[in-house]
Amino acid sequence: MCGIWALFGSDECLAIQCTNAMKIAHRGPDAFRFENVNGFTNCCFGFHRLAIVDQLHGMQPLRVKKFPYLWLCYNGEIYNHELLKEQFEFDYQTRMDGEILLHLYDRFGIEKMSSLLDGVFAFILLDTANRKIFLGRDTYGVRPMFKLLTDDGFLAVCSEAKGLTQITHSMSEPVKIMPFPPGHFEEFNLKLNGKVESVQLERFHCCTEEPKHAEYDDAEQLGKGFALETVKSNIRILFENAVRKRLMAHRRIGCLLSGGVDSSLVAATLVKLSKEQELQYPIQTFAIGAEDSPDIAAARKVAAHIGSEHHEVNFTPEEAIKAVEEVIVHLESYDITTVRASVGMYLVSKYIREKTDSVVIFSGEGSDELTQGYIYFHKAPSPKAGAEDSVRLLKELYMFDVLRADRTTAAHGLELRVPFLDHRFTAYYLSLPEEMRAPKDGVEKHLLREAFSGLDLIPDEILWRRKEAFSDGMTSTKKSWYSFLQENIESKINDSQLQKAKKLFPYNPPTTKEGLFMRQLFEKHYPGCYEWITHYWMPRWIKATDPSARTLSIYKPEKDQ
């Protein structure tokens, strides 16, 4: 997890522009570099480093003697870099996982290079010999990237939009800063004056396709066909493989643990594999909640069962409310459910940074979207509709849960790893018959739970525990965190302001005082940047006026099930 930033064809003095690169310093607290591009006086890179792999050669832009014309700035981890290095007999100069991009690009070109990468990444690759710039982002957008491109060819790129909002250029009209689309690469011609021209924007991978790098994977052979026992075995093999490959780190590994089935499976598998690999420290797990939260109690049971070094982070509604504005600044979003859920994750990340030495943090993100884990999936009109909505949610993760997970951890210089979004695991799961993936016997994620049933990996009561939204589960079942927030906002927004909200914000108009409050805070820091999200996250197939599962008519607390 790092911060990348680059300008091509700047009209302004680079010394003035580079102060904007410091706005993402939180992403890489270990080192910073600002470098001009030889021969292009108005082009430069900025890089904030969080040292995870190759402590010695890890600074960027990365350049190696073999390819003096290539410059690489990337944020991410390439889990199959060693496999590809051996497969194609590349001669490495560093121990950095990102060096594989240079070799693959040189041998195969940008499209095949991108499709062979098994990992999470956002990259800026400059080829001065051919005067080309390439941008690329992983399938689910786990690593963030924004771009600004003017009509006259000035290009600015950054991990977070905040590094671009104050960039100055000679355009008379304001220029849109937009998230770079996940699963795509874009090619630009670099002109002699440093300006660029977009040549093509292409998708290199979609979540429903098996990734091209699968043929070089070292996972054990999968069984063929859709017999239940075969499918369950394949799910276990691919999930364990997804966790194993993500152990690549020279810094201490920890895991967020909410006590739900997803984070519990990640934590249990992580502890099991860390013992197999003889890591020199126990895995730390982290739960956050108010004292009587169901998540805290469930996480405690899991931690005792798997033998992790467990940390509980208690918070008060007052602390959470106080953090909302700071969280919105880091998120660069005004989506209601994203903001609510981000506060807890932001506070637990702050604790990890200040009180422990864990830096690489595993999490259960992506499972709900992949395995139809949201309670509203019980109301899907058909298995086909449920399967289609699952793919829609996966494609939109970069605006919601993946955005939340990245920004709240990155705010405190932590690196997030999400095994449920492993390319091979998701492609396999999405290839299964639609009926198999649908909720069954009134239980969401039935297939995932069944795959791990009877193994004693996590306690049975946790394996079959009902879905709780993270922002709900961290507070008491008597009163959700969003209720405290709404009560606090009641005194800040009056009815008359809410009535005018639609006129004031015609794009994604807020319909509640809470929504208006969040939108106002967002506009205060990012005026006119509302198009960064296309819509609010809301349940489907059910009359919902609030994204919280606890407000839905089909929600039943644990004790009522």
C-alpha positions as CSV (number, residue, x, y, z in Angstrom):
1,M,0.0,0.0,0.0
2,C,1.6,3.2,-1.2
3,G,0.7,6.6,-2.7
4,I,1.3,7.3,-6.4
5,W,1.1,10.6,-8.1
6,A,2.3,11.9,-11.5
7,L,1.9,14.8,-13.9
8,F,2.5,14.9,-17.6
9,G,2.6,18.2,-19.5
10,S,2.2,20.6,-16.6
11,D,1.9,24.3,-17.5
12,E,2.7,25.3,-13.9
13,C,6.0,25.2,-12.1
14,L,6.4,21.6,-10.8
15,A,7.7,22.9,-7.4
16,I,4.3,24.5,-6.9
17,Q,2.4,21.4,-8.1
18,C,4.3,18.9,-6.0
19,T,2.8,20.2,-2.8
20,N,-0.4,18.4,-3.9
21,A,1.4,15.1,-3.8
22,M,1.8,15.6,0.0
23,K,-2.0,15.3,0.5
24,I,-1.6,11.5,0.2
25,A,1.4,11.2,2.5
26,H,-0.6,9.0,4.9
27,R,-0.6,6.2,2.3
28,G,3.2,5.8,2.6
29,P,4.7,7.0,5.9
30,D,8.1,5.3,5.4
31,A,9.6,7.4,2.6
32,F,8.8,10.0,-0.1
33,R,10.4,10.7,-3.5
34,F,9.7,13.4,-6.1
35,E,11.4,12.9,-9.5
36,N,11.4,14.8,-12.8
37,V,11.4,12.8,-16.0
38,N,14.6,13.1,-18.1
39,G,14.0,15.0,-21.3
40,F,10.5,16.1,-20.2
41,T,10.9,19.1,-17.9
42,N,7.1,19.4,-17.3
43,C,6.6,15.7,-16.3
44,C,7.2,14.2,-12.9
45,F,6.4,11.4,-10.4
46,G,5.7,11.6,-6.7
47,F,5.7,8.5,-4.5
48,H,4.9,7.8,-0.8
49,R,6.2,4.4,0.3
50,L,4.9,1.9,2.8
51,A,7.7,-0.7,2.9
52,I,6.2,-4.2,2.7
53,V,8.4,-6.1,0.2
54,D,12.1,-5.5,-0.5
55,Q,13.1,-2.9,2.1
56,L,16.3,-2.0,0.2
57,H,15.2,-1.4,-3.4
58,G,11.6,-0.5,-2.8
59,M,11.6,3.2,-3.8
60,Q,9.8,4.4,-6.9
61,P,9.6,5.3,-9.7
62,L,11.1,1.9,-10.2
63,R,13.8,1.7,-12.9
64,V,16.2,-1.1,-13.7
65,K,19.4,-1.2,-15.7
66,K,18.0,-3.6,-18.3
67,F,15.2,-1.1,-19.2
68,P,16.5,2.4,-18.7
69,Y,13.6,3.9,-20.7
70,L,10.9,2.4,-18.5
71,W,9.6,4.2,-15.4
72,L,7.1,2.5,-13.1
73,C,5.0,3.9,-10.2
74,Y,2.6,1.4,-8.8
75,N,0.6,0.7,-5.6
76,G,-0.2,-2.8,-4.9
77,E,1.1,-6.4,-4.5
78,I,1.6,-8.9,-7.3
79,Y,1.2,-12.3,-5.7
80,N,2.4,-14.3,-8.6
81,H,5.6,-12.4,-9.4
82,E,7.9,-15.2,-8.4
83,L,5.9,-17.8,-10.4
84,L,6.0,-15.6,-13.5
85,K,9.7,-14.8,-13.0
86,E,10.4,-18.6,-13.0
87,Q,8.0,-19.4,-15.8
88,F,9.5,-16.8,-18.2
89,E,13.1,-16.9,-16.8
90,F,13.2,-13.2,-16.2
91,D,16.5,-11.9,-14.7
92,Y,15.5,-9.7,-11.7
93,Q,17.5,-6.8,-10.4
94,T,15.5,-6.3,-7.2
95,R,13.3,-8.3,-4.9
96,M,10.3,-6.1,-5.6
97,D,7.1,-7.7,-6.8
98,G,6.5,-4.8,-9.1
99,E,9.6,-5.5,-11.2
100,I,7.6,-8.2,-12.9
101,L,5.6,-5.4,-14.7
102,L,8.7,-4.2,-16.5
103,H,9.7,-7.6,-17.8
104,L,6.2,-8.6,-18.8
105,Y,5.6,-5.3,-20.6
106,D,8.9,-5.6,-22.5
107,R,8.2,-9.1,-23.6
108,F,4.4,-9.1,-24.2
109,G,3.1,-5.6,-24.3
110,I,0.6,-3.8,-22.0
111,E,-2.5,-6.0,-22.5
112,K,-1.0,-9.4,-21.8
113,M,1.1,-7.8,-19.0
114,S,-2.0,-6.6,-17.2
115,S,-3.9,-9.8,-17.7
116,L,-1.1,-11.9,-16.2
117,L,-0.9,-10.0,-13.0
118,D,-2.5,-11.9,-10.0
119,G,-2.9,-9.2,-7.4
120,V,-4.2,-5.8,-6.6
121,F,-2.6,-2.8,-8.3
122,A,-2.8,0.6,-9.8
123,F,0.1,1.6,-12.0
124,I,1.6,4.4,-14.1
125,L,4.1,3.0,-16.6
126,L,6.1,5.4,-18.7
127,D,8.0,4.2,-21.8
128,T,10.2,7.1,-22.9
129,A,11.7,5.1,-25.8
130,N,8.3,4.8,-27.5
131,R,6.9,7.9,-25.9
132,K,4.0,6.0,-24.3
133,I,2.2,6.2,-20.9
134,F,0.0,3.4,-19.6
135,L,-2.4,3.5,-16.6
136,G,-4.0,0.3,-15.2
137,R,-6.1,-0.8,-12.3
138,D,-7.0,-4.3,-10.8
139,T,-10.2,-6.1,-11.5
140,Y,-12.1,-4.9,-8.5
141,G,-10.4,-1.6,-7.9
142,V,-9.0,-2.7,-4.6
143,R,-6.2,-0.2,-5.2
144,P,-7.5,3.3,-6.0
145,M,-6.5,5.6,-8.8
146,F,-7.9,8.9,-10.1
147,K,-7.1,10.8,-13.2
148,L,-7.5,14.4,-14.5
149,L,-7.1,14.9,-18.3
150,T,-7.6,18.4,-19.9
151,D,-8.6,19.1,-23.5
152,D,-5.1,20.2,-24.3
153,G,-3.5,17.0,-23.1
154,F,-2.3,17.7,-19.5
155,L,-2.6,14.5,-17.5
156,A,-2.5,14.2,-13.7
157,V,-2.9,10.9,-11.8
158,C,-3.1,10.1,-8.1
159,S,-4.0,7.3,-5.7
160,E,-6.6,9.5,-4.1
161,A,-8.6,12.4,-5.7
162,K,-7.4,14.8,-2.9
163,G,-4.0,14.9,-4.6
164,L,-5.5,16.4,-7.7
165,T,-8.2,18.8,-6.5
166,Q,-5.8,21.8,-6.1
167,I,-3.7,21.1,-9.2
168,T,-3.5,24.2,-11.3
169,H,-3.5,24.3,-15.1
170,S,-4.3,26.7,-17.9
171,M,-7.8,25.5,-18.8
172,S,-10.6,28.0,-18.5
173,E,-13.2,25.4,-17.6
174,P,-13.0,23.2,-14.5
175,V,-11.8,19.7,-15.4
176,K,-13.4,16.5,-14.0
177,I,-11.3,14.3,-11.7
178,M,-12.7,10.8,-12.1
179,P,-11.9,7.3,-10.7
180,F,-10.0,5.2,-13.2
181,P,-12.2,2.2,-14.2
182,P,-11.2,-1.1,-12.5
183,G,-10.1,-4.0,-14.8
184,H,-8.9,-1.6,-17.5
185,F,-5.7,-0.2,-18.9
186,E,-5.4,3.1,-20.9
187,E,-2.7,3.9,-23.4
188,F,-1.5,7.5,-24.1
189,N,0.9,8.9,-26.6
190,L,3.4,11.3,-25.0
191,K,4.2,14.3,-27.1
192,L,7.5,16.1,-27.2
193,N,6.0,19.0,-25.2
194,G,5.0,16.6,-22.4
195,K,1.3,16.6,-23.2
196,V,-0.6,13.4,-23.9
197,E,-3.2,12.0,-26.2
198,S,-5.4,9.0,-25.2
199,V,-5.1,6.2,-27.7
200,Q,-7.2,3.4,-26.2
201,L,-9.0,2.4,-23.0
202,E,-9.5,-1.4,-22.9
203,R,-10.8,-3.9,-20.3
204,F,-8.2,-6.6,-19.7
205,H,-10.3,-8.7,-17.2
206,C,-13.9,-9.1,-16.1
207,C,-14.8,-10.9,-12.8
208,T,-16.9,-13.5,-14.6
209,E,-14.0,-14.8,-16.7
210,E,-11.2,-17.1,-15.4
211,P,-8.1,-14.9,-15.3
212,K,-5.3,-15.5,-17.8
213,H,-2.8,-16.0,-15.0
214,A,-4.7,-19.1,-13.8
215,E,-2.6,-21.4,-16.1
216,Y,0.5,-20.4,-14.2
217,D,-1.1,-20.9,-10.7
218,D,0.4,-23.4,-8.3
219,A,-2.9,-24.2,-6.6
220,E,-3.7,-27.9,-6.4
221,Q,-5.8,-29.4,-9.2
222,L,-9.6,-28.7,-8.9
223,G,-12.2,-31.4,-9.2
224,K,-14.4,-31.3,-12.3
225,G,-18.2,-30.9,-12.4
226,F,-20.8,-29.5,-10.0
227,A,-21.4,-32.3,-7.5
228,L,-21.8,-30.7,-4.1
229,E,-18.8,-32.4,-2.5
230,T,-16.5,-31.5,-5.4
231,V,-17.7,-27.9,-5.3
232,K,-17.2,-27.6,-1.5
233,S,-13.7,-29.1,-1.9
234,N,-12.8,-26.6,-4.7
235,I,-14.1,-23.7,-2.6
236,R,-11.8,-24.7,0.3
237,I,-8.8,-25.2,-2.0
238,L,-9.1,-21.9,-3.7
239,F,-9.9,-19.9,-0.6
240,E,-6.9,-21.3,1.3
241,N,-4.7,-20.6,-1.7
242,A,-6.1,-17.0,-1.8
243,V,-5.0,-16.5,1.9
244,R,-1.7,-18.3,1.4
245,K,-0.5,-16.2,-1.5
246,R,-1.3,-13.0,0.5
247,L,1.2,-13.9,3.2
248,M,3.9,-12.3,1.1
249,A,5.2,-9.6,3.5
250,H,8.3,-8.4,5.4
251,R,6.0,-6.6,7.9
252,R,3.8,-8.0,10.6
253,I,0.4,-9.4,9.5
254,G,-2.9,-8.9,11.4
255,C,-6.6,-9.4,10.7
256,L,-9.8,-7.5,11.2
257,L,-12.3,-9.7,13.0
258,S,-16.0,-8.7,13.2
259,G,-17.2,-12.1,14.3
260,G,-19.2,-12.6,11.1
261,V,-18.6,-15.7,9.0
262,D,-16.4,-13.9,6.4
263,S,-13.8,-12.3,8.6
264,S,-13.8,-15.4,10.9
265,L,-12.9,-17.7,7.9
266,V,-10.1,-15.3,6.9
267,A,-8.7,-15.1,10.4
268,A,-8.9,-18.8,11.1
269,T,-7.3,-19.7,7.8
270,L,-4.6,-17.0,8.3
271,V,-3.7,-18.4,11.8
272,K,-3.6,-22.0,10.4
273,L,-1.3,-21.0,7.5
274,S,0.9,-18.8,9.6
275,K,1.7,-21.8,11.8
276,E,2.4,-23.9,8.7
277,Q,4.8,-21.2,7.4
278,E,6.3,-20.8,10.9
279,L,5.8,-17.0,11.1
280,Q,7.8,-15.7,14.1
281,Y,4.9,-14.0,15.8
282,P,1.2,-14.8,16.7
283,I,-1.5,-13.3,14.4
284,Q,-3.2,-10.4,16.0
285,T,-7.0,-10.0,15.5
286,F,-8.9,-6.8,16.0
287,A,-12.6,-6.2,16.8
288,I,-14.3,-2.9,17.4
289,G,-17.6,-2.3,19.1
290,A,-19.5,-0.8,21.9
291,E,-19.4,-3.0,25.0
292,D,-22.7,-4.9,24.4
293,S,-22.2,-5.2,20.6
294,P,-22.9,-8.6,19.1
295,D,-19.8,-8.3,17.0
296,I,-17.5,-8.0,20.0
297,A,-19.0,-11.1,21.6
298,A,-18.8,-13.2,18.5
299,A,-15.2,-12.1,17.6
300,R,-14.1,-13.0,21.2
301,K,-15.4,-16.6,20.6
302,V,-13.6,-16.9,17.3
303,A,-10.3,-15.6,18.7
304,A,-10.5,-18.0,21.6
305,H,-11.2,-20.9,19.1
306,I,-8.4,-20.1,16.7
307,G,-5.8,-18.9,19.3
308,S,-5.1,-15.4,17.9
309,E,-3.7,-12.6,20.0
310,H,-7.0,-10.7,20.2
311,H,-7.5,-6.9,20.7
312,E,-10.9,-5.3,21.4
313,V,-11.3,-1.7,20.6
314,N,-14.2,-0.1,22.4
315,F,-15.7,3.2,21.2
316,T,-18.5,5.5,22.3
317,P,-21.1,7.0,19.9
318,E,-19.6,10.4,20.8
319,E,-16.2,9.4,19.5
320,A,-17.7,8.0,16.3
321,I,-19.8,11.1,15.6
322,K,-16.7,13.2,16.2
323,A,-14.8,11.2,13.5
324,V,-17.4,11.5,10.7
325,E,-16.0,14.6,9.0
326,E,-12.4,13.3,9.1
327,V,-13.7,9.9,7.7
328,I,-15.5,11.7,4.8
329,V,-12.3,13.6,3.9
330,H,-10.4,10.3,3.7
331,L,-13.2,8.4,1.9
332,E,-14.0,11.1,-0.8
333,S,-17.5,9.8,-0.7
334,Y,-20.9,10.8,0.7
335,D,-22.6,7.4,0.3
336,I,-24.6,6.9,3.6
337,T,-23.9,3.2,4.3
338,T,-20.2,3.6,3.3
339,V,-19.7,6.5,5.7
340,R,-21.5,4.7,8.6
341,A,-19.4,1.5,8.1
342,S,-16.2,3.4,7.6
343,V,-16.2,5.1,11.0
344,G,-15.6,1.8,12.9
345,M,-13.0,0.7,10.4
346,Y,-11.3,4.1,10.7
347,L,-11.2,3.9,14.5
348,V,-9.9,0.3,14.6
349,S,-7.2,1.2,12.0
350,K,-6.1,4.1,14.2
351,Y,-5.8,1.8,17.1
352,I,-3.7,-0.7,15.1
353,R,-1.3,2.0,13.9
354,E,-0.9,3.5,17.4
355,K,-0.9,0.5,19.7
356,T,0.6,-2.4,17.6
357,D,3.2,-3.3,15.0
358,S,0.8,-5.0,12.6
359,V,0.9,-3.3,9.2
360,V,-0.5,-5.8,6.7
361,I,-4.2,-6.2,7.6
362,F,-6.4,-9.0,6.3
363,S,-10.1,-8.5,6.0
364,G,-13.3,-10.2,4.8
365,E,-14.4,-7.6,2.2
366,G,-16.0,-8.8,-1.0
367,S,-17.7,-12.0,0.4
368,D,-21.1,-10.4,0.7
369,E,-21.1,-9.4,-2.9
370,L,-19.7,-12.6,-4.2
371,T,-21.7,-15.1,-2.1
372,Q,-25.0,-13.1,-2.0
373,G,-24.6,-12.4,1.7
374,Y,-26.8,-9.4,2.0
375,I,-30.2,-10.1,3.7
376,Y,-32.1,-8.6,0.7
377,F,-30.9,-11.6,-1.5
378,H,-33.6,-13.6,0.2
379,K,-36.1,-11.5,-1.8
380,A,-34.4,-12.1,-5.2
381,P,-37.2,-13.0,-7.6
382,S,-35.1,-15.8,-9.0
383,P,-31.6,-17.4,-8.7
384,K,-30.7,-15.7,-12.0
385,A,-31.7,-12.3,-10.7
386,G,-29.6,-12.9,-7.5
387,A,-26.6,-14.0,-9.6
388,E,-26.8,-11.0,-11.8
389,D,-27.1,-8.6,-8.8
390,S,-24.0,-10.4,-7.3
391,V,-22.0,-9.5,-10.4
392,R,-23.3,-5.9,-10.4
393,L,-22.2,-5.5,-6.7
394,L,-18.7,-6.9,-7.5
395,K,-18.3,-4.4,-10.4
396,E,-19.4,-1.5,-8.1
397,L,-17.2,-2.5,-5.1
398,Y,-14.7,0.2,-6.0
399,M,-17.3,2.9,-5.1
400,F,-18.4,1.2,-1.9
401,D,-17.0,-1.5,0.4
402,V,-13.5,-1.7,-1.3
403,L,-13.3,2.1,-1.2
404,R,-14.1,2.1,2.5
405,A,-11.6,-0.7,3.3
406,D,-8.8,0.9,1.4
407,R,-9.2,4.5,2.6
408,T,-9.9,3.8,6.3
409,T,-6.8,1.6,6.5
410,A,-4.6,3.7,4.2
411,A,-5.5,6.8,6.4
412,H,-3.3,5.2,9.1
413,G,-0.6,3.8,6.8
414,L,-1.8,0.2,6.9
415,E,-2.0,-2.2,3.9
416,L,-5.2,-4.1,3.3
417,R,-5.5,-7.6,1.9
418,V,-8.8,-9.2,0.7
419,P,-8.6,-12.9,-0.1
420,F,-12.3,-13.2,-0.9
421,L,-11.6,-11.0,-4.0
422,D,-8.9,-13.4,-5.3
423,H,-9.4,-13.6,-9.1
424,R,-9.4,-17.4,-9.2
425,F,-11.7,-17.7,-6.2
426,T,-14.3,-15.2,-7.5
427,A,-14.2,-16.6,-11.1
428,Y,-14.8,-20.1,-9.8
429,Y,-17.6,-19.1,-7.5
430,L,-19.3,-17.1,-10.2
431,S,-19.1,-20.1,-12.6
432,L,-21.2,-22.3,-10.3
433,P,-24.9,-22.9,-11.1
434,E,-27.1,-20.0,-10.1
435,E,-29.2,-22.2,-7.8
436,M,-26.2,-23.3,-5.9
437,R,-25.2,-19.7,-5.0
438,A,-28.7,-18.6,-3.9
439,P,-29.7,-18.4,-0.2
440,K,-31.0,-21.7,1.0
441,D,-33.3,-22.8,3.9
442,G,-33.6,-19.1,4.9
443,V,-29.7,-18.8,5.2
444,E,-27.7,-16.4,3.1
445,K,-24.2,-17.6,1.9
446,H,-25.4,-21.2,2.4
447,L,-22.9,-22.7,0.0
448,L,-19.9,-20.9,1.5
449,R,-20.9,-22.0,5.1
450,E,-21.6,-25.6,4.0
451,A,-18.1,-25.7,2.3
452,F,-16.5,-25.2,5.7
453,S,-19.0,-27.1,7.8
454,G,-17.8,-30.0,10.0
455,L,-14.1,-28.9,9.9
456,D,-14.0,-27.1,13.3
457,L,-12.1,-24.2,11.6
458,I,-14.4,-21.7,13.4
459,P,-17.2,-22.4,15.9
460,D,-20.4,-23.7,14.3
461,E,-22.5,-20.9,15.8
462,I,-20.3,-18.4,14.0
463,L,-20.2,-20.4,10.8
464,W,-24.1,-20.2,10.7
465,R,-24.4,-16.7,12.3
466,R,-26.8,-14.4,10.5
467,K,-25.5,-11.4,8.5
468,E,-25.1,-8.2,10.4
469,A,-24.0,-5.0,8.6
470,F,-20.6,-4.0,10.1
471,S,-22.0,-0.5,11.1
472,D,-24.9,-2.3,12.9
473,G,-23.0,-5.2,14.5
474,M,-20.5,-3.0,16.3
475,T,-23.3,-1.5,18.4
476,S,-26.0,-3.0,20.6
477,T,-29.1,-4.7,19.0
478,K,-31.1,-2.3,21.2
479,K,-29.8,0.7,19.3
480,S,-27.7,0.9,16.2
481,W,-24.9,3.4,15.7
482,Y,-26.8,5.0,12.8
483,S,-29.6,5.9,15.3
484,F,-27.1,7.8,17.5
485,L,-25.8,9.6,14.4
486,Q,-29.2,10.5,13.2
487,E,-30.2,11.9,16.6
488,N,-27.1,14.1,16.6
489,I,-27.8,15.4,13.1
490,E,-31.4,16.2,14.0
491,S,-30.2,19.4,15.8
492,K,-27.9,20.4,12.9
493,I,-30.3,20.1,9.9
494,N,-33.9,21.5,9.9
495,D,-36.9,20.4,7.9
496,S,-36.7,23.5,5.6
497,Q,-33.1,22.7,4.7
498,L,-34.1,19.1,3.8
499,Q,-36.9,20.3,1.6
500,K,-34.5,22.4,-0.4
501,A,-31.9,19.6,-0.7
502,K,-33.3,18.3,-4.0
503,K,-32.9,21.6,-5.6
504,L,-29.5,22.3,-4.1
505,F,-28.2,18.8,-5.0
506,P,-30.1,17.5,-8.1
507,Y,-27.5,14.7,-8.7
508,N,-28.0,11.9,-6.1
509,P,-30.3,14.2,-4.1
510,P,-30.2,13.4,-0.3
511,T,-33.7,12.4,1.0
512,T,-32.9,12.3,4.7
513,K,-31.2,14.7,7.2
514,E,-28.4,12.2,7.6
515,G,-27.8,12.1,3.9
516,L,-27.9,15.9,3.6
517,F,-25.4,16.3,6.5
518,M,-23.0,13.9,4.8
519,R,-23.4,15.6,1.5
520,Q,-22.7,19.0,3.0
521,L,-19.5,17.8,4.6
522,F,-18.4,16.2,1.3
523,E,-19.2,19.4,-0.7
524,K,-17.2,21.4,1.9
525,H,-14.1,19.5,1.1
526,Y,-14.8,18.4,-2.5
527,P,-17.1,21.0,-4.1
528,G,-18.7,19.8,-7.3
529,C,-17.1,16.4,-7.2
530,Y,-20.4,14.5,-6.6
531,E,-19.9,12.3,-9.7
532,W,-17.3,10.2,-7.9
533,I,-20.1,7.9,-7.0
534,T,-22.9,7.1,-9.5
535,H,-25.7,6.2,-6.9
536,Y,-26.3,5.4,-3.3
537,W,-25.9,1.8,-2.1
538,M,-29.3,0.4,-1.3
539,P,-30.9,-3.0,-0.9
540,R,-33.0,-4.3,-3.9
541,W,-36.3,-6.1,-4.3
542,I,-37.7,-4.7,-1.0
543,K,-39.1,-1.4,0.0
544,A,-36.1,0.2,1.7
545,T,-35.7,3.8,2.7
546,D,-32.4,3.1,4.6
547,P,-29.4,0.9,3.7
548,S,-29.2,-0.7,7.2
549,A,-30.3,-4.3,7.3
550,R,-31.8,-3.7,10.7
551,T,-34.5,-1.4,9.1
552,L,-35.7,-4.2,6.7
553,S,-38.9,-6.1,7.4
554,I,-37.0,-9.4,6.9
555,Y,-34.4,-8.7,9.5
556,K,-34.5,-10.9,12.6
557,P,-32.0,-10.4,15.5
558,E,-30.0,-13.4,16.5
559,K,-32.2,-14.4,19.4
560,D,-35.3,-14.4,17.2
561,Q,-34.0,-16.9,14.6
